[in-house]
Amino acid sequence: MSLDHAVRLESVSKEYGRAVRALDGVTAGFPRGSFTAVMGPSGSGKSTLLNCAAGLDRPTSGRVVLGDTDLSGRSETELTELRRDRIGFVFQAYNLLGALTVADNVALPVRLAGKPVDPERLAGVLAAVGIAEYRDRRPSQLSGGQQQRVAIARALINRPDLVCADEPTGALDSHSGRQVLALLRRIVDELGQTVLMVTHDPVVAAQADAVVFLVDGRLAGNLTRPSAEQIAERMTHLGDERMTRPGDQRMTRPGDERMTNLGDARTTRLGER
Ligand SMILES: Nc1ncnc2c1ncn2[C@@H]1O[C@H](COP(=O)(O)OP(=O)(O)OP(=O)(O)O)[C@@H](O)[C@H]1O
């Protein structure tokens, strides 16, 4: 079965100078409407994977395909436009503009594209993330969790192909973090968005449909709909993955599935609901 991927990485490697290979031959596809968490030890290449998938970093070799658009060989201007129009970003630091209102922050990607802001679309997105009543406030007048909702609304305004979230709950207390996670889950389930999220936290990753593990820039397996306990267990054994052969992305533990099964896993999940 050929899957409809929001984004696909094909043999992607990323080197910094000669010494650092942040990604090493990563091949992975992320089906539309799926929620995937990327985990691994510090320095394993998680943010690099996310940044390559989002066209923020260029692979040294291999290619990234967003929908049916190959990002290889695109100019900086083209990549900037692709990111603005087709990718939503949510970072640990909310990256909102303090001088703008909530509504203007959310509308910014539309204005930057030189397009008129559709008031209904704007109101709909603000309502969908639960911040309609704060639309005229400045970010500094909101809690961390509310600011992250604004960032999620801004990420959604252009109906992106892919939402990239790097430690989206990293700066939040556990209650706000849970709410933001539930919101990410909801934008996948109800709006059909595709979310790719980097996290260190097994409880956070357990919200995803699939968890992809990285070690030393290589895929070290994935788990489908795991519990936080299964993820934590796996994380403690990740160092063992260094023993696997380069290029061997087969899973070695019970319950694991190959990358190509991520889409099937999601179908199962939704089918169960
Ligand atoms: N701009 C850069 N220049 C040089 N090396 C870099 C650069 N960005 C990342 N690296 C290196 O690439 C490797 C992967 O980094 P990356 O940030 O992707 O890891 P990570 O898994 O997200 O780490 P963390 O969990 O600590 O955020 C690391 O060894 C890092 O030091």
The ligand as an ORCA input file, in Angstrom:
! r2SCAN-3c Opt
* xyz 0 1
  N      24.786     24.187     13.962
  C      25.494     23.146     14.409
  N      26.824     23.114     14.257
  C      27.553     22.054     14.669
  N      27.036     20.969     15.266
  C      25.706     20.957     15.455
  C      24.870     22.028     15.042
  N      23.583     21.724     15.362
  C      23.628     20.511     15.943
  N      24.891     20.042     16.024
  C      25.325     18.760     16.565
  O      24.573     17.741     15.935
  C      24.230     16.722     16.858
  C      22.715     16.556     16.904
  O      22.146     17.750     17.454
  P      20.594     17.911     17.722
  O      20.370     19.274     18.287
  O      19.843     17.523     16.524
  O      20.365     16.812     18.842
  P      19.110     16.601     19.817
  O      18.864     15.136     19.865
  O      17.977     17.481     19.398
  O      19.734     17.094     21.193
  P      19.021     17.699     22.515
  O      18.101     16.635     23.040
  O      20.178     17.938     23.438
  O      18.307     18.961     22.125
  C      24.857     17.124     18.189
  O      26.090     16.479     18.313
  C      25.029     18.614     18.053
  O      26.103     19.067     18.839
*
